Amino acid sequence: MRPLITPLAIVIALTTGAAAQSVPEPPIQSPQDAACREQARAQIFSYPNPNNLSLYDLGSQIWHLCMASYHSRGPNPGRTDQRF
């Protein structure tokens, strides 16, 4: 009985880990989106979490902050407004 428990535990651990990573994500929309997703993945375990958010919600928060920094610059940050 003992030899059967170890392989069974390994199979359960592997399938649980694979299922956790198979959360579907929407397709990447822009280079900024891809960069922000990478940033969220890189910072997910080191980012402060005083509200005890789930990892998904914390990653979403990091992603939204990153995307907001891109959008705050506007479409043409170096352009001056020239009117007649």
Secondary structure, DSSP 8 states (H G I E B T S, - for coil): -HHHHHHHHHHHHHHHHHHHHT-------SHHHHHHHHHHHHHTTTS--TT---HHHHHHHHHHHHHHHHHTT-S-TT------
